[in-house]
Amino acid sequence: MKALKNLENEQPDNTIGKYSFGISDERHTFATFKKWPGSEDALQAFKDLAEGKAPPFLLVYGGVGNGKTRMVNAAAIRLAERGIFSAVWIVPDFLSYLKRMINPEWPGHLDGVIEHYQATKAAVFFDDFALEYGTPWEESIMERIICGRYRNQGITVVTCNKGLGALPERIVSRFFEPGLGKVVLNKGADYRRSGK
């Protein structure tokens, strides 16, 4: 597989588009990530996952503006370079997408989409997940998907800009499974407020 071209000088080849969905900025690679004090452990966890050197479940939490979304993009891009498809979703957008699947003209369509995300071999990234977005229905849908991915041990990444208490306990517990998951606190401050 061809490596990505130099993103500063020219457009990348179609590797990313072929092997990913939902990357917000193709310039957000590990090579372009500006190291930020307090984010070192999270950055290493994303790199290890993207290189296949870590368990398939990763939960990264911490405040806003400390690079979690950029790390999600970088990991998805690296997986694309390795030929592994990734789906990157911002959780509120994903839940809106699923709600559109509820249609009497498409009976069972929502369940089919949920089953796909439970079983797919693709890496799935759920960025910006917290209970503040969710109704009990939305929480139960996310729990179904993540529990299904847990059973199938597919690459699954969740980020949250709150503490672990902002996520359903049953979901968080899956990421603490020895040999299957990893939980990392991103201690970085909000780089947007730094003025740098």
C-alpha positions as CSV (number, residue, x, y, z in Angstrom):
1,M,0.0,0.0,0.0
2,K,1.3,3.5,-0.8
3,A,2.1,5.7,2.1
4,L,0.4,9.0,2.5
5,K,2.1,11.8,0.5
6,N,3.6,14.8,2.3
7,L,0.5,16.6,3.5
8,E,2.3,20.0,3.7
9,N,3.2,20.0,0.0
10,E,0.4,18.1,-1.8
11,Q,-2.9,16.3,-1.4
12,P,-2.8,12.8,0.0
13,D,-3.7,9.9,-2.2
14,N,-7.0,8.2,-1.8
15,T,-5.8,5.8,1.0
16,I,-7.6,7.7,3.7
17,G,-10.8,8.0,1.8
18,K,-10.7,4.3,0.9
19,Y,-10.1,3.1,4.4
20,S,-11.9,5.6,6.6
21,F,-15.1,7.5,7.2
22,G,-15.6,10.6,9.3
23,I,-12.0,11.9,9.7
24,S,-12.5,15.7,10.3
25,D,-9.0,16.8,9.1
26,E,-6.6,14.7,7.1
27,R,-3.7,16.9,8.3
28,H,-4.1,15.7,11.9
29,T,-1.5,12.9,11.8
30,F,0.8,11.8,14.5
31,A,3.6,13.5,12.7
32,T,1.8,16.9,12.8
33,F,0.5,16.5,16.3
34,K,2.0,19.3,18.6
35,K,3.0,17.7,21.8
36,W,1.0,19.2,24.6
37,P,2.0,18.9,28.3
38,G,-0.2,16.4,30.0
39,S,-1.3,14.6,26.8
40,E,1.8,12.3,26.5
41,D,0.1,9.2,27.9
42,A,-3.0,9.6,25.7
43,L,-0.9,10.2,22.6
44,Q,1.2,7.1,23.3
45,A,-2.0,5.0,23.9
46,F,-3.4,6.2,20.5
47,K,-0.1,5.4,18.7
48,D,0.1,2.0,20.3
49,L,-3.4,1.2,19.3
50,A,-2.9,2.4,15.7
51,E,0.2,0.3,15.4
52,G,-1.5,-2.9,16.7
53,K,0.7,-2.9,19.8
54,A,-2.1,-2.4,22.3
55,P,-5.4,-4.0,23.3
56,P,-8.3,-3.2,21.0
57,F,-10.4,-1.2,23.5
58,L,-9.2,2.4,24.4
59,L,-11.1,4.9,26.5
60,V,-9.5,8.4,26.8
61,Y,-11.1,11.0,29.0
62,G,-10.1,14.5,30.2
63,G,-11.0,18.1,29.7
64,V,-11.8,20.0,26.5
65,G,-9.2,21.2,24.0
66,N,-6.4,18.8,25.0
67,G,-6.2,17.0,21.6
68,K,-8.4,14.0,21.9
69,T,-10.2,14.6,18.6
70,R,-6.8,15.2,16.8
71,M,-5.5,12.0,18.3
72,V,-8.6,10.1,17.0
73,N,-8.0,11.5,13.5
74,A,-4.3,10.6,13.7
75,A,-5.0,7.0,14.8
76,A,-7.7,6.5,12.1
77,I,-5.3,7.9,9.5
78,R,-2.5,5.5,10.7
79,L,-4.9,2.6,10.6
80,A,-5.9,3.6,7.0
81,E,-2.2,3.5,6.1
82,R,-2.1,0.0,7.4
83,G,-5.2,-1.0,5.4
84,I,-7.6,-1.1,8.3
85,F,-10.9,0.6,7.8
86,S,-12.0,3.1,10.4
87,A,-15.4,4.8,11.1
88,V,-15.0,8.0,13.1
89,W,-18.2,9.3,14.7
90,I,-18.9,12.3,17.0
91,V,-21.4,10.6,19.3
92,P,-24.3,13.1,19.0
93,D,-24.0,12.9,15.2
94,F,-24.0,9.1,15.4
95,L,-27.1,9.0,17.5
96,S,-28.8,11.4,15.1
97,Y,-27.9,9.1,12.3
98,L,-29.4,6.1,14.1
99,K,-32.6,8.0,14.9
100,R,-33.1,8.5,11.2
101,M,-33.0,4.7,10.8
102,I,-36.3,4.5,12.7
103,N,-38.8,4.4,9.9
104,P,-41.9,2.2,9.5
105,E,-41.0,1.8,5.8
106,W,-37.7,0.2,6.8
107,P,-38.7,-2.4,9.5
108,G,-35.6,-3.8,11.2
109,H,-33.3,-1.3,9.5
110,L,-32.1,0.2,12.8
111,D,-31.3,-3.2,14.3
112,G,-29.4,-4.0,11.2
113,V,-27.2,-0.9,11.5
114,I,-26.6,-1.7,15.2
115,E,-25.7,-5.3,14.5
116,H,-23.3,-4.0,11.8
117,Y,-21.5,-1.8,14.2
118,Q,-21.4,-4.5,16.8
119,A,-19.8,-7.0,14.5
120,T,-17.8,-5.0,11.9
121,K,-14.0,-5.7,11.8
122,A,-13.5,-2.0,11.1
123,A,-12.1,0.2,13.9
124,V,-14.8,2.3,15.4
125,F,-14.1,5.6,17.1
126,F,-16.8,7.3,19.2
127,D,-15.6,10.8,19.9
128,D,-17.1,13.1,22.5
129,F,-19.3,10.6,24.4
130,A,-21.0,11.7,27.6
131,L,-24.4,11.1,29.3
132,E,-25.3,14.8,28.9
133,Y,-26.1,14.0,25.2
134,G,-28.2,11.0,25.9
135,T,-31.7,9.9,26.6
136,P,-32.1,6.4,28.2
137,W,-32.8,5.1,24.6
138,E,-29.5,6.6,23.3
139,E,-27.6,5.3,26.3
140,S,-29.0,1.8,25.7
141,I,-28.1,1.9,22.0
142,M,-24.5,2.9,22.7
143,E,-24.3,0.2,25.4
144,R,-25.6,-2.4,22.9
145,I,-23.0,-1.4,20.3
146,I,-20.1,-1.3,22.7
147,C,-21.0,-4.5,24.4
148,G,-21.3,-6.2,21.0
149,R,-17.8,-4.9,20.1
150,Y,-16.5,-6.1,23.4
151,R,-17.7,-9.6,22.6
152,N,-16.1,-9.4,19.1
153,Q,-13.0,-7.7,20.4
154,G,-13.0,-5.1,17.6
155,I,-10.9,-2.0,17.7
156,T,-13.1,0.4,19.7
157,V,-12.1,3.9,20.9
158,V,-14.2,6.2,23.1
159,T,-13.3,9.7,24.1
160,C,-15.0,11.8,26.7
161,N,-14.3,15.4,27.8
162,K,-15.7,14.6,31.3
163,G,-14.8,12.3,34.1
164,L,-15.5,8.6,33.9
165,G,-18.7,9.2,35.9
166,A,-20.2,10.9,32.8
167,L,-20.3,7.5,31.0
168,P,-22.5,4.5,31.7
169,E,-20.7,2.3,34.3
170,R,-21.3,-0.9,32.3
171,I,-19.6,0.7,29.2
172,V,-16.6,2.0,31.3
173,S,-16.1,-1.4,32.9
174,R,-15.5,-3.0,29.5
175,F,-12.4,-0.8,28.9
176,F,-10.8,-1.9,32.2
177,E,-10.8,-5.6,31.1
178,P,-7.2,-6.8,31.4
179,G,-5.7,-7.6,28.1
180,L,-8.6,-6.2,26.2
181,G,-8.9,-2.6,27.2
182,K,-7.0,0.5,28.4
183,V,-8.3,3.6,30.1
184,V,-6.2,6.8,30.0
185,L,-6.7,10.2,31.5
186,N,-5.5,13.0,29.2
187,K,-4.2,15.6,31.7
188,G,-3.5,18.3,29.1
189,A,-5.0,21.7,29.5
190,D,-7.1,23.4,26.9
191,Y,-4.6,24.4,24.2
192,R,-7.2,26.7,22.6
193,R,-7.1,29.0,25.6
194,S,-3.3,29.1,25.7
195,G,-3.1,31.4,22.7
196,K,-0.4,29.3,21.1
